[in-house]
């Protein structure tokens, strides 16, 4: 069953081609103009264009050149190509920043997931003892995830990065690359850290650090939330919605143990409340709507989580409580966890259970969920987990909160599954451990 699930998720991950075949096209090609065949490319007066599907149309998109010379200041709209560095007390602190970006959610949606490639220019194997994601505009920043990109995948990622006329690339669900799928069971993940309100700085436990090999880079997945009343795509001149995100990290100077992350997530099947009604209270209609305003992977994500957690994707059962338990595949030392839900969550617990003693140890226990306090729960004493032990998560949701939260005003109530949108939900625990 496990191998089938992993194969399933391999189909969910974006697949991209490295081919760039040139074709003869009219010299009238311009950004936004109609083209006839997806992935065709051309060059007009030194400017490169690619035929890209946008909604139901094929249009020419200018290929963005992200690897330009270092630019300062960042506000110019270009990425900071060279990390800035400072040294204090023997510690080296470095920082990178994304390009300035104006969120542009899919039609009918309020959320955009955008990924940015950032090069820390590691010239030797490096351990980071802390990593922080710092968005400059909390008006549109919902959360951010930092991935480790191996040197072998950099060239392919750069090609993906150049497809869009805008900085970065769309990446609902994961980083949009093979090998970065969010959920593949309780094993090492390419996640480095993530930011959500209240969880900015990630200083790792003493004696541990995140390892990067020579040539490895960062991918920052930014979730932008552009709610009704100030939609960025409705007014491209509204610069108040633009965003720059800074990545700040401290290099370890002593020998440390390699810290990893693994993810535990539960499927979500929450029906509309007894006093709610509308077309999106139908599960199938809600899934169709979710796909329209986020990505085509939306329905597959929920089905995959149901399968991973031992539930039948063909017969989902609605419940305000979402749960999942997974077995640990190798001996490891667990240091802490970070829970994540959205606005309708009321409580969340993440725990470890020993197969030998049946003793349960809470990793995170938020009996009153606060979306604005998504900090990491570090254990006072790490847990020695063994093969066969389990990690579990339980999340509780309350759809009645939709009647009092401003973000749901004038929005039709919907059947809730795992979704990337702000008015959808997640049930996630990010576990930090060493082997």
N, C-alpha and C positions, 0 to 999 in steps of 0.2 A: 504493500500500500504506500509506504513512504516513497519508494522510487517513482511510483505513479504520480504522487503529489508534486515531487520536484520536477518531473517531466512536464506536468501541467503548468507549473509556474514558469518554466522555460518558454512556454508559448505565450505567456502573458507579457514577458519582457520585450521592450522595443527591439526590433531588428533593423539594422541599417546597413546600407551598402557603401563600399568604399570606391565604387566606380564613379567616374566623372566624365563620361563620354561626351565629347563635343559634337554638336550637330549644326547644320546650316540652318539659320533662321533669319528672319527679316531683320534688317538693321533698325527697325522701329521698336525693338524690344525695350521696355521700360518698366520700372517698378510698379506693380499693380496692373500692368497690361495683361490681356488674355493670352495664354499660350495653349498648346495643343497636347503635349505629352509630358507627363510628370517625370522629373529628374533630368530632363534635357537641360543643358547649360549652353551659354553663349557669352561672348565678350564684345561689348560695344564701347568703342573709344576708351579702352582700358578698364572699363567697369564690367565686372562679371555678374551674370544673372543666372538663376536656376528656376525652372518651372516647378512650382510647388502647389499642392492641393491646399486650398483655404476654404473650409466648408464644403460646398458642392462645386466650387469653381477651381480652375487651374489658372494661376497667375504667375507672372514673372516676379521674383524676389531678388533684390540685390544681395549678393554674397558678402556678408560682413567680414571684414578683415580684423580679427581680434588680436593678432600677434604683432601689432605695430610696436614701434619703439616706445620705451617707457614714457609715460605721460604724467605730468604733475601740473596742477592738482587733479585729484580724482574727479572733481566736479565737472571737468570737461566732458564727461560722458564716456571716457575710456577706462579700462581696468588699470590698476596699478601693477605694471608688469614686473617690477622689481620690489621685493619686500623691503620695507623700512625696518631698521634694526636699532636697538639701543641696548646698553649693558649697564647693569647695576648689581653690585654685590656678587659679581661673578656670573650672574644669570643673563642670558641673551633673550630679549623679547623682540619678536618680529611681528609685522602686521602686513596684511594685504587687504585690498578692497575691491568689490565688484564694480562693474560699470554702473553708471547712473541709469536707472531703468524706470519706465512708466508702465505699470501693470496694464494688461489688456486681456481681461478674461474672455473665454469663449462666449459667443452670443447666448444670452439667456442665463448666464452664470455670473457669480460675483467673486469667483476664485480663480487664480492662476498659479500654477506651479512652474517655476522657471529655474533652470540650472545654469550655473556659471563655472567655467574652468579657471582655476587659479593655480599658478606655479610658484611654490615656495622656494624653488631652485636649490633643493638639497643636493649637495655635492658629496655627501657621505651618509652612511646610515645614521639616522637621527631619532632620538626619543623626545617626545613632547610631554612635559609634566603638567601643562595646563593648556587648554584651548577655549577661546571665547568667541561666540558669534554675536556681533553687536550691530543691530539694524538702526538706521538713523531716523526712520519714520514709522512709529508705532501705529499710526493711523491705518497703514496698509499691511504691516508685517504681522502675520499670524504665527508662523513658526519657521525654523530653518534647520536643515540637516546637513552635516558635513560628512562627505564620503572620502575614503582613501581610494585613489586611482593609481593602479600599478603602472610602471613605466611602459610595459608592453602594450597598454591600451591607450596611451596618450595620443599617438598619431591618429587613430580612428576617431577618438573623441574630438580632436581638433577639426576634423572634417565635418563631423556632426555640428560643431559649434559654428561653422561657417555657412551653414545652409540658410539660416534666417538672416533677414536684413537687420534685425534687432540683435542686441547682445544676448548670448546664451541660446538655449533651446527649450521647448516645452517638455515637461517631464512629470506628468501626473503619475503617482504611484511609486516611483523610484527614480533613480538617476537617468533612466532612459537608455541604459547600456547593458549589454550582456554581462552577467556577473555581479550586478548591483541590485538584483531583485530584493525587495524588502524582506520577504518571508520565505525561508527555506528550512524551517525547522529550527530546533535549538542548537545551532552551531554558530561558529564565528561569522560575524557580519562585517561588511566593509564600512559600516557606520563608525565614525569617529566620535562625534558628539552631536547634540542638537540643542537648539534654543527654542524656548517658548516663554511666555510671560512669567517672570519670577525665577527663571533658571538660566541666567546669563553666563556667569563664569563657571567653567569646569576645571577646577584644580583637582588633579587625581591624587589618590592616596600616596603617602610618602613611600618611596621605593618602587613606584610603578610609573609607567608612561606609555603613550601610544607610539608604536614604531613605524618609521617611514624609511624605505630603502632609497638609494640614490636614484634620482629621476622620478620618483613618485610625485603625484600632484594631488590637489584638492578638487573636489566637485562640491559646490554649495547648491543644495536644492532649497529655493526660497518659495514659501507659500505666501502669496499676496492675497489679502482679503479686501475687496473693494465693494463695500456695501451700498445698498440703495441710497440715493441722495447725493452721492459723490462718486459715481462710476467713472473711472479713468477713461474707459473707451468711449464714453459719451462726449468727452471734451478733452481732446488731446492737448489742448493749451493749458490744462489745469496742472501746473507743475507742482502743486502742493501734494500730489499723489506720487511723485517720483521717489525712488528709494535707492540708497547706497548701503551696502552691508559690509562691515569690517570684520576680518578674521584676525584675531590677535592670539599669539601662541608663545610659550616659553619653552626653550630647549633645556632638557635635562643635562646637567654637567657630570653627574655621577652615574654609575652603572645601576640600571633599574630593571625590574621585571616587566615583560611586555603585557600591557593591559589590552583586553579585547572586549567586544560587545556581542551579546546575543539578544534576540528579540523574542518576546512572548506576546502573542496577539490573539484576540478572540473575535469570532464573527459576531455581527450585530443584527438582530432581528427584532425591531421594536415597532409595534403597530401604533396607529393613531389612537388617541384617547377616546373614551366613550362620548365626550362632548365635541369631538372634532369630526369633520367630514370634508370631503373634497375628492377630486379625481386621483390625486397622488396618494391617497390612503390605500389605494390598490398597489400591492407590491410590484407587479409587473410594470405598471405605469410609472411608479417611483424609480425603478431601475432604468427605464427608458429616459426619464428626465435627468437622472444622475449622469448617464452616459452623454447626453446632449451638452450638459454644462460643465463636464469635466473631461472624461476621455472614454474611449471604447473599452478600456480595460476594467471599467468600474464594476460591471456585473461579474466578471471573471475573478476579481479580487475577493468578493464575498464568497463565491462558490469555492474557491481555493481554500479559504480560511475554514469554511465548514468542513471540507474534507480533511484538512490537517488536524482539526480538533475532534475528529471522530464522529462528525454529524453528517447527515444525508443531505447533500446539496439539492437533491430533487424534492425533498420534503422538509423545508425549513419550518421551524416552530417559533412563533413569535413569543418573546419574553422580554420584560424590562431588565433582566439580568443576563449578561454575557459572560461566558466562562470558557477556559481552555486549560488543559494540562499537557505538558510535553516531557518526555524523558531526556535526561542529560546523557550525552554520548561519550563524554570523557571526564576523567577526574579534573577538577578545577577548584580554584579558590574564589569565592564570590565576595565582592567588596560592597556592592550596593545596587540600587535600581532607580530608574526615573519613570514614573507613570505618566501617561498622556491620554486625555479625553478632550472633548470639546465642551460646548455650553450646556448640554442637557445631562451631563454626568452628575451624579450626586455622591457616589463613593467608589473607591477602587482599592483593591488589595492585590499584592504580588507576594508570593511565598514559596519557600523551598521545603520539600518534604524528604526526609531520609528514608530510603527503601529498607534499610536495616533496622532502624529504631522507630520508624513512623513519626518521629518528632517533626513538628511543623515550626518553621522559623519565618516570621514576617520580614520581608525585604522592604516593602512599602505598605502602609496602611493609612489611607486617607479616608477617614469615616465621614468627613465633610469636604467634598471636592471643591477646590478653589482654582478656577482656570488661570488666575493671575499668580499662582504660586506653584510653578512646575519645576521645582528644584530637585536635585538628586538626593536620595536618602542613602547616605553612606553608613555602613554598619560600623559600630564601635569595634567589633571583632569579626574579621572575615570568617566565612563559613567554608569548611572543607567539604565540597560536594563530590559525590562518587558516581561512577557510571551506574545508571539505573535509578538514581534519585530523580525527582521530578521538580519542575518549575510550573507554578500555576498562576493564573490571573482571573480576577472576577471584577466586573464593572456593573454598576447599577445606573439606570437612566430614568428620567422623569419627563415625559412629554408635556406635562402640565406647565412646565417652565416656559413653554412657548407663549403662553398667554401673558407673561409679565416681562419678558426680555424684549427690548426695543428692536433687536436685529430680526425678529420674526414678525414684526408688524407688517401687515399687508402681504404676507407670504403664505401661500396655501400650505396647510399641514401635510406632511408626507410620512409614509412608511419609511423607517430608517434602517439602512444597512450600512456596512462599512463603506465610508465614502471620503473623498478628498476635499469636499466642500466644507465651509465653515458651519453650515446648517445641517450637515451630515454628522456622523459620529465616528470615533475611533475608540478602541480599547487596547492599549499598548503598554508594555513594560520593557524598558531598555536595561539590560543587566550587564554590569561590568565585572570582569573576572580575569584571572591569570591561569594559565595551564600549570 
